[in-house]
Amino acid sequence: MLEALKEEAIVNKVGGRFKLSTIIQKRMIALNRGARPLVDLPTKNMMEVVVQEILEDKIYLDRTGNVALRGEVAPSVEDLFDDAGPSLDDLG
């Protein structure tokens, strides 16, 4: 399973080594905090679980840099800034 990390395919799948490192770290934190694995593996090795989730296209980094599940709709940039305080019209 961890042999996949030696292949360029997984690096290319997520868009680079930095993104791969980021998605692994963030997903492992989520799993350690109690998130359920999205793959069924006979192991307790979280790294193997995360790598398999990536290989099976179960998770990805959304445009905000957060781990997202395939099939979920990522928030738009406008939605992220919806509650950014009063508009200029409100201040005038």
C-alpha distances in whole Angstrom, upper triangle without the diagonal:
4,5,6,8,10,11,14,13,12,15,17,16,17,20,19,17,20,19,15,16,19,17,14,17,19,17,16,19,20,18,19,23,22,21,19,15,16,13,13,10,12,11,13,10,11,9,6,9,10,7,7,11,11,10,12,15,16,17,18,21,24,27,28,25,24,21,22,21,21,24,26,29,29,32,34,35,39,37,36,39,41,42,43,47,50,50,53,55,55,56,59
4,5,6,8,10,13,13,11,13,16,15,16,18,17,15,17,17,13,14,16,15,12,15,17,16,14,18,19,17,19,22,22,21,20,17,17,15,16,13,14,12,14,10,11,8,6,10,10,7,9,12,12,11,14,16,17,17,18,20,24,26,27,23,23,20,22,21,22,26,27,29,29,32,34,35,38,37,35,38,41,42,42,45,49,49,52,54,54,55,58
4,5,5,7,11,11,10,12,15,15,16,18,17,15,18,18,14,15,18,17,15,18,20,19,18,22,23,21,22,26,26,24,23,20,20,18,18,16,17,15,17,14,15,11,10,13,13,10,11,15,13,12,15,17,19,19,20,22,25,28,29,25,25,22,24,23,24,27,29,31,30,34,35,36,40,39,37,40,43,44,44,48,51,51,54,56,56,57,60
4,5,5,8,8,7,9,12,11,13,15,14,13,16,15,12,13,16,15,13,16,19,17,17,20,21,20,22,25,25,23,22,18,18,16,17,15,17,16,18,15,14,11,10,12,11,8,9,12,10,9,12,14,16,16,16,18,22,24,26,22,22,20,21,20,20,24,25,28,27,30,32,33,37,36,34,37,40,41,41,45,48,48,51,53,53,54,57
4,5,8,9,7,8,11,11,12,14,12,10,13,13,9,10,14,13,11,14,16,15,15,19,20,19,20,24,24,22,22,19,19,17,19,17,19,17,18,14,14,10,10,13,11,8,10,13,11,10,14,15,17,16,16,17,21,23,24,20,20,18,20,20,21,24,26,27,26,29,31,31,35,34,33,36,38,39,39,43,46,46,49,51,51,52,55
4,7,9,8,9,12,13,14,15,13,11,14,15,12,13,16,16,14,17,20,19,19,22,24,23,24,27,28,26,26,22,22,21,22,20,22,20,21,17,17,14,13,16,15,11,14,16,14,13,17,18,20,19,19,20,24,25,27,23,24,22,24,24,24,28,29,31,29,32,34,34,38,37,36,38,41,42,42,46,49,49,51,54,54,55,57
4,5,6,7,9,11,12,13,12,11,15,15,12,14,17,16,15,18,21,20,20,24,25,24,26,29,29,27,26,23,22,20,22,21,23,21,23,19,19,15,15,17,15,12,13,16,13,11,15,16,19,18,18,19,23,24,26,23,24,21,23,23,22,26,27,29,28,31,32,33,37,36,35,38,41,42,42,46,49,48,50,53,53,54,57
4,6,5,6,8,10,10,9,9,13,13,11,13,16,16,15,19,21,20,21,24,25,25,27,29,30,28,27,24,23,22,24,23,25,24,25,22,21,17,17,19,17,13,15,17,13,12,16,16,19,18,17,18,21,22,24,21,22,21,22,22,22,25,26,28,26,29,30,31,34,34,33,36,38,40,40,43,46,46,48,50,51,52,54
4,5,5,6,9,10,10,11,14,13,11,14,16,15,15,19,20,19,21,24,24,24,26,29,29,26,25,22,20,19,22,21,24,23,24,21,20,17,16,17,15,12,13,14,11,9,12,13,16,16,15,16,19,21,23,20,21,19,20,20,19,22,24,25,24,28,28,29,33,33,32,35,37,39,39,43,46,45,47,49,50,51,53
4,5,5,7,9,9,9,12,11,8,11,13,12,12,15,16,15,17,20,20,20,22,25,25,23,22,19,17,17,19,19,21,20,21,18,17,14,13,14,12,9,10,11,8,7,11,10,13,12,12,13,17,19,20,18,18,16,17,17,16,20,21,23,22,25,26,27,31,30,29,32,35,36,36,40,43,43,45,47,48,49,51
4,5,6,6,5,6,9,8,6,9,12,11,11,14,16,16,17,20,21,21,23,25,26,24,24,21,20,20,23,22,24,23,23,20,18,15,15,16,14,11,13,14,10,10,14,13,15,14,12,13,16,17,19,16,17,16,17,18,18,21,22,23,22,25,26,26,30,30,28,31,34,35,35,38,41,41,43,46,46,47,49
4,6,5,6,8,11,10,9,12,14,13,14,17,18,18,20,23,23,24,26,28,29,26,26,23,21,21,24,24,27,26,26,23,21,18,18,19,16,13,15,15,11,11,14,13,16,14,12,13,16,17,19,17,18,17,18,18,17,21,22,22,21,24,24,25,29,29,28,30,33,35,35,38,41,41,42,45,46,46,49
4,6,8,10,12,10,9,13,13,12,13,16,17,16,18,21,21,21,24,26,26,23,23,20,18,18,21,21,24,24,24,22,20,17,17,16,14,11,12,12,8,8,11,9,12,11,9,11,13,15,18,15,16,14,15,15,14,17,18,19,18,22,22,23,27,27,26,29,31,33,33,37,40,39,42,44,44,46,48
4,6,8,9,6,6,10,10,8,11,13,14,13,16,18,18,19,22,23,24,21,21,19,17,18,21,21,25,23,24,21,18,16,16,16,13,11,13,12,8,10,12,10,12,10,7,8,10,12,14,12,13,11,12,13,13,16,17,18,16,19,20,21,24,24,23,26,28,30,30,34,37,36,39,41,41,42,45
4,7,8,6,7,11,11,11,13,15,16,16,19,21,21,22,25,26,27,24,25,22,21,22,25,25,28,27,27,24,21,19,19,19,16,15,17,16,12,13,15,13,15,13,10,9,11,12,14,12,14,14,15,16,16,19,19,19,17,20,20,20,24,24,23,26,28,30,30,34,36,36,37,40,41,42,44
4,6,5,6,9,10,11,12,14,16,16,18,20,21,22,24,26,27,25,26,23,22,23,26,25,28,27,26,23,21,18,19,20,16,14,17,17,13,14,17,15,17,15,12,11,14,14,16,13,15,15,17,19,19,22,22,22,20,23,23,23,26,27,25,27,30,32,31,35,38,37,39,42,42,43,45
4,5,5,6,9,10,11,12,14,15,16,18,20,21,22,24,26,24,25,22,22,23,25,24,27,25,24,21,19,16,17,18,15,13,16,17,13,15,18,17,18,16,13,13,16,16,17,14,16,15,18,20,20,24,24,24,22,24,25,25,28,29,26,29,32,33,32,36,39,39,41,43,44,44,47
4,5,5,6,9,10,11,12,14,15,17,18,20,21,23,25,23,24,22,22,23,26,26,28,26,25,22,19,16,18,19,15,15,18,17,14,17,19,18,19,16,13,11,14,14,14,11,13,14,17,19,20,23,23,23,21,22,23,22,26,26,23,26,29,30,29,32,36,36,37,40,41,41,43
4,5,5,6,8,10,10,12,14,15,16,18,20,21,23,20,22,20,19,21,24,24,26,24,24,21,18,15,17,17,13,13,16,15,12,14,17,14,15,12,9,7,10,11,12,9,10,10,13,15,16,20,19,19,17,19,20,20,23,23,21,24,27,28,27,31,34,34,36,39,39,39,42
4,5,5,6,9,10,11,12,14,15,16,18,20,21,19,20,18,17,18,21,20,23,21,21,17,15,12,14,14,10,9,13,12,9,11,14,13,14,11,9,9,12,14,15,11,12,11,13,15,16,20,20,21,19,21,23,23,26,26,24,27,29,30,30,34,37,37,39,42,42,43,45
4,6,5,6,9,10,11,12,14,15,16,18,20,19,20,18,19,19,22,21,24,21,20,17,14,11,14,14,11,11,14,14,12,14,17,16,16,13,12,11,14,16,15,12,12,12,15,17,19,22,22,23,20,23,24,24,27,27,24,27,30,30,30,33,37,37,39,42,42,42,45
4,5,5,6,8,10,11,12,14,15,17,19,17,19,17,18,19,22,22,25,22,21,18,15,13,15,15,12,12,15,14,12,15,17,16,16,12,10,8,11,13,12,8,9,9,12,15,17,20,19,20,17,19,21,20,24,23,21,23,26,27,26,30,33,34,36,39,38,39,42
4,6,5,6,8,10,11,12,14,15,17,14,16,14,14,16,19,19,22,20,19,16,13,11,13,12,9,10,12,11,9,12,14,12,12,8,7,6,10,12,12,8,8,6,9,11,14,17,16,17,15,18,20,20,24,22,20,23,26,27,27,30,34,34,37,39,39,40,43
4,6,5,6,9,10,10,12,14,15,14,15,13,14,15,17,17,19,17,15,13,10,7,10,10,6,8,11,10,9,12,14,13,13,10,10,10,14,16,16,12,11,9,12,13,16,19,19,20,19,21,23,24,27,26,24,27,29,30,30,33,37,37,40,43,42,43,46
4,6,5,6,9,10,11,12,15,14,16,14,16,17,20,19,21,18,16,14,10,9,12,12,9,11,14,13,12,16,18,17,16,13,12,11,15,17,15,12,11,10,13,15,18,21,20,22,20,21,24,24,27,26,23,26,28,28,28,32,35,36,39,41,41,41,44
4,5,5,6,9,10,11,13,11,14,13,15,17,19,19,22,19,17,15,12,11,14,13,10,12,15,13,12,16,17,16,14,11,11,10,12,14,13,10,8,7,10,13,16,19,17,19,16,18,21,21,24,22,20,23,25,25,25,28,32,33,36,38,38,38,42
4,5,5,6,9,10,11,9,10,10,11,13,16,16,18,16,14,13,9,9,11,10,7,10,12,10,10,14,14,13,11,9,10,10,13,16,15,12,9,7,9,11,14,17,16,18,16,19,21,22,25,23,21,25,26,27,27,31,34,35,38,40,40,41,44
4,5,5,6,8,10,9,11,10,12,14,16,15,17,14,12,10,6,7,10,9,7,10,12,11,12,15,16,16,14,12,13,13,16,19,18,15,13,10,13,14,17,20,19,22,20,22,25,26,29,27,24,28,30,30,30,33,37,38,41,43,42,43,47
4,5,5,6,9,9,12,12,14,16,18,18,20,17,14,13,10,11,14,12,11,14,16,14,15,19,19,19,16,14,15,14,17,19,17,14,12,11,14,15,18,21,20,22,20,21,24,25,27,25,23,26,28,27,28,31,34,36,39,41,40,41,44
4,5,5,6,5,9,10,12,14,17,17,19,17,14,14,10,12,14,12,10,14,15,13,14,18,18,17,14,12,14,14,15,18,17,14,11,9,11,12,16,18,17,19,18,19,22,23,26,23,21,24,26,26,27,30,33,35,38,40,39,40,43
4,5,5,5,6,7,10,12,14,14,15,13,11,11,7,10,12,9,9,13,13,12,14,17,17,17,14,13,15,16,18,21,20,17,14,12,13,13,17,19,18,21,20,22,25,27,29,27,25,28,29,29,30,33,37,38,42,44,42,44,47
4,5,7,9,10,14,15,16,16,17,14,11,11,8,11,13,12,11,15,16,15,17,20,20,20,18,16,18,18,21,23,22,19,16,14,16,17,20,23,22,24,23,25,28,29,31,29,26,29,31,30,31,34,38,40,43,45,43,44,48
4,6,9,11,15,17,18,18,20,17,14,14,12,14,17,14,14,18,19,17,19,22,22,22,19,17,19,19,20,23,21,19,16,14,16,17,20,22,21,23,22,23,26,27,29,26,24,27,29,28,29,31,35,37,40,42,41,42,45
4,6,9,12,15,15,16,17,16,13,14,12,15,16,13,14,17,18,16,18,21,21,21,17,16,19,19,21,24,22,20,17,15,16,16,19,21,20,22,22,23,27,28,30,27,26,29,30,29,31,33,37,39,42,44,42,43,47
4,7,9,12,14,15,17,16,13,14,11,14,15,12,12,15,15,13,15,18,17,17,14,13,15,16,18,21,20,18,15,12,13,12,15,17,16,19,19,20,24,26,28,25,23,27,28,28,29,32,35,37,40,42,41,42,46
4,6,9,10,12,14,13,12,13,11,14,14,10,11,15,14,11,15,17,16,16,12,13,16,18,19,23,22,20,17,14,13,12,15,16,16,19,20,22,26,27,30,27,26,29,30,30,32,35,38,40,43,45,43,45,48
4,6,7,9,11,11,10,11,9,11,11,7,8,11,10,8,12,13,12,13,10,11,14,16,19,22,22,20,17,13,13,11,14,16,16,19,20,23,26,28,30,28,27,30,31,32,34,37,40,41,44,46,45,47,50
4,7,9,13,13,13,14,11,13,12,8,9,11,9,6,10,12,9,10,7,9,12,15,17,21,21,19,16,13,12,9,11,13,14,17,18,21,24,27,29,27,26,30,31,32,33,37,40,41,44,45,45,46,50
4,6,10,11,12,12,11,12,10,7,9,10,7,6,10,10,8,11,8,11,14,18,20,24,24,22,19,16,15,12,13,15,17,20,21,25,28,30,32,30,30,33,34,35,37,40,43,44,47,49,48,50,53
4,7,9,11,12,12,13,11,8,11,12,9,10,13,13,11,14,12,14,18,21,23,27,28,25,23,19,18,16,16,19,20,24,25,28,31,33,36,34,33,37,38,39,40,43,47,47,51,52,52,53,56
4,5,8,9,10,11,8,7,11,11,9,10,13,13,12,15,14,16,19,22,25,29,29,26,24,20,20,18,19,21,23,26,27,30,33,35,38,36,35,39,40,41,42,45,48,49,53,54,54,55,58
4,7,9,11,13,10,9,13,14,12,14,17,16,16,19,18,19,23,25,28,32,32,29,27,23,24,21,23,25,26,30,31,34,37,39,41,39,38,42,43,43,45,48,51,52,56,57,57,58,61
4,5,8,10,8,8,11,12,11,13,16,16,17,19,18,19,22,24,27,31,30,27,25,22,23,21,23,25,26,30,30,33,36,38,40,38,37,40,42,42,43,46,50,51,54,56,55,56,60
4,6,9,8,8,11,13,13,14,17,18,18,20,18,19,21,23,26,30,29,26,24,21,22,21,23,26,26,29,29,32,35,36,39,37,35,38,40,40,41,44,48,49,52,54,53,54,58
4,6,5,7,9,10,11,13,15,16,17,19,17,17,20,21,25,28,27,24,22,19,21,20,22,25,26,29,28,31,34,35,38,36,34,37,39,39,40,43,47,48,51,53,52,53,57
4,5,5,6,9,10,10,12,14,15,17,15,14,16,18,21,24,24,20,18,15,17,17,19,22,22,25,25,27,30,31,34,32,30,33,35,35,36,39,43,44,47,49,48,49,53
4,5,5,6,9,10,11,12,14,15,15,14,15,17,20,23,23,19,18,15,17,17,19,23,23,25,24,27,30,31,34,32,30,33,36,36,36,40,43,44,47,49,49,50,53
4,6,5,6,9,10,10,12,14,14,14,16,18,21,25,25,21,20,17,18,17,19,22,23,26,25,28,31,32,35,34,32,35,37,38,39,42,46,46,49,51,51,52,55
4,6,5,6,9,10,11,12,11,11,14,16,19,23,23,20,18,14,15,14,16,19,20,23,23,26,29,30,33,31,30,33,35,36,37,40,43,44,47,49,49,50,53
4,5,5,6,9,10,11,9,9,11,13,16,19,19,16,14,11,13,12,14,17,18,21,20,23,26,27,30,28,27,30,32,33,33,37,40,41,44,46,46,47,50
4,5,5,6,9,10,10,10,11,14,17,20,21,18,16,13,15,14,15,18,19,22,21,25,27,28,32,30,29,32,34,35,36,39,43,43,46,48,48,49,52
4,5,5,6,8,8,10,12,15,18,22,23,20,18,15,15,13,14,17,19,22,22,25,28,29,32,31,30,33,35,36,37,41,44,44,47,49,49,50,53
4,6,5,6,5,6,9,12,15,19,19,17,15,11,11,10,10,14,15,18,18,21,24,26,29,27,26,30,31,33,34,37,40,41,44,46,45,47,50
4,5,5,6,6,7,10,13,16,18,15,14,11,11,10,10,14,15,18,17,21,23,24,28,26,25,29,31,32,33,37,40,40,42,45,45,46,49
4,5,8,9,10,13,16,19,21,19,18,14,14,13,12,16,18,20,20,24,26,27,31,29,29,32,34,36,36,40,43,43,46,48,48,49,52
4,5,8,10,14,16,20,21,19,18,15,14,11,10,13,15,18,19,23,25,27,30,29,28,32,33,35,36,40,43,43,45,47,47,49,52
4,6,7,11,13,16,18,16,15,12,11,9,7,10,12,15,15,19,21,23,26,25,25,28,30,32,33,36,39,39,42,44,44,45,48
4,7,11,12,16,17,16,14,10,9,6,5,9,10,13,14,18,20,23,25,24,23,27,28,30,31,35,38,38,41,42,42,44,47
4,7,9,13,14,12,10,7,6,5,6,9,10,12,12,15,18,20,23,21,20,24,26,27,28,32,35,35,38,40,40,41,44
4,6,10,11,9,8,6,5,7,7,11,11,12,11,14,16,17,21,20,18,22,24,26,26,30,33,33,36,38,38,39,42
4,7,8,5,5,5,6,9,10,13,12,12,10,12,14,15,18,17,16,19,21,23,23,27,30,30,32,35,35,36,39
4,5,5,6,6,6,9,10,12,10,9,7,9,10,11,15,14,13,16,18,20,20,24,27,27,29,31,32,33,36
4,5,7,9,10,13,13,15,13,11,8,9,9,9,12,13,11,14,17,19,18,22,25,24,27,29,29,30,33
4,6,9,10,13,15,16,14,12,9,9,9,8,12,12,9,12,15,16,16,20,23,23,25,27,28,28,31
4,7,9,13,14,17,15,14,11,12,13,12,16,15,13,15,18,19,19,23,26,26,28,31,31,32,34
4,6,10,12,15,12,12,9,11,13,13,16,15,13,16,18,19,19,23,26,27,29,32,31,32,35
4,7,10,12,11,12,10,12,15,16,19,17,15,19,21,22,23,26,29,30,33,35,35,36,39
4,7,9,7,9,7,10,13,15,18,16,15,19,20,22,23,26,29,30,33,34,34,36,39
4,6,6,9,9,12,15,18,20,18,18,22,23,24,26,29,32,32,36,37,37,39,41
4,6,8,10,13,16,18,21,19,19,23,24,26,28,31,34,34,37,38,38,40,43
4,6,9,13,15,18,20,18,19,23,23,25,27,30,33,33,36,37,37,39,42
4,6,9,12,15,17,15,16,19,20,22,24,27,29,29,33,34,34,36,38
4,6,9,12,14,12,13,17,17,19,21,24,27,26,29,30,31,33,35
4,6,9,11,10,10,14,15,17,18,22,24,24,27,28,29,30,33
4,7,8,6,7,10,11,13,15,18,21,20,23,25,25,27,29
4,5,5,7,9,10,13,14,17,19,19,21,23,23,25,27
4,5,5,7,9,12,12,15,17,16,19,21,21,23,25
4,5,5,6,10,10,13,14,13,16,17,18,20,22
4,5,5,8,10,13,15,15,18,19,19,21,23
4,6,8,8,12,15,15,18,20,19,21,24
4,5,5,9,11,11,14,16,16,17,20
4,6,8,10,10,14,15,14,16,19
4,5,8,10,13,15,13,15,18
4,7,8,11,14,12,13,17
4,7,10,11,10,10,14
4,7,8,6,7,10
4,5,5,7,9
4,5,5,6
4,5,5
4,6
4
